[in-house]
Amino acid sequence: MNHIKYSTKKTSDIQECHLADLPKDIIQTIDSINYDLITLSDFSGAITFVSDSVERVLGYTTKELLGKSIYRYMMQDDKKYIQDNFDKNALANQKFYLHIRHNSGKFIIFETNAIIINKDSNKTQILSVSKDISDKKQAEEMIIRSEKMSIAGQLAAGIAHEIRNPLTSLRGFIQLLQAGLENKQEYYKIMMDEIEKINTITSELLFISKPMTDEKTDEKVSEMLNDVIILLSTHASLFKIELQLQIREDMHIHCDRSQLKQVFINLIKNAIEEMSDGGIIQTIVERQNNCCVISIIDQGPGIPKHLIHKLKEPFFTTKKNGTGLGLMISNQIIENHHGYLEIKSEKNIGSTFSIYIPLN
């Protein structure tokens, strides 16, 4: 693109701006990014320029958008995150993943690089260069779905055993009741507890097979982790491992329950499979500054320091039969929640995988 036109807030007052007029580092940023959409806006969000490609990408004309607030087309969670986290004093490029509403009503996912231009003048603006990554996200969701089904298959034997035990108990109690047993109320309570156990396990199994969503709500961390530990307890016992949960401070976080529970399953299951000699896996929940931190601490052999940075890469695995996708998927989910994954390890002592999720 050799020539850009942008407007001030009055859409009738169009001024011309050549790319050559922009600072050299800005031009290099635009040239280095494979973009579908370019916008200029002020700090309030008012759009002062939008590239003609907006009609192809989002179905709007440039005339429809000039002077409007960019926030009115953005998913509410993304709007709040931008308002809370965009650094108005930053000189460097800032990257965000945004859901922007198409004229048809559906949301398109963009990878957006934003940079402040003309910072020291009265014409300070935000230049946003965006790439439609919806197809990439759909491909990722297919990989995630495949990994979920793989996990379900690996847990199947333990889950079948976990369901068979309460079913056997229920069958015995029903036979006793048929025989005319007295004090029935006490047995009714035990039977209801066993039924509830089956319901919890099957609910957790069903969640694994569900497609990925993007529906964030306020969720209690302890409840999500308790569900996951119930699901994995039998799998852990096969390896002679005890799962411990320590809630130092219980918190609610704004998240997609299904996605984060998959992260917990991936990390705890990985820890179980690394501990061939048994032991204890601790899951600790605590607050650090303005983050909820969930740490999963194992007693495995540890990870060589020169391999730690590779663990989040696709198809890299230290396990003989691993896919190398679990940690990559977990890391993507955590980043989609504006958090990050920290990995620490000591040889012959164990590893700690800490999930940081912002509380705001």
Secondary structure, 3 states (H helix, E strand, C coil): CCEEEEECCCCCCEEEEEHHHCCHHHHHHHHHCCCCEEEEECCCCEEEEECCCHHHHHCCCHHHHCCCEHHHHECHHHHHHHHHHCCCCCCCCEEEEEEEECCCCCEEEEEEEEEEECCCCCCCEEEEEEEECHHHHHHHHHHHHHHHHHHHHHHHHHHHHHHHHHHHHHHHHHHHHHCCCCCHHHHHHHHHHHHHHHHHHHHHHHHHHCCCCCCCEEEEHHHHHHHHHHHHHHHHHHCCEEEEEEECCCCEEEECHHHHHHHHHHHHHHHHHHCCCCEEEEEEEEEECCEEEEEEECCCCCCCHHHHCCCCCCCCCCCCCCCCCHHHHHHHHHHHCCCEEEEEEECCCEEEEEEEEECC
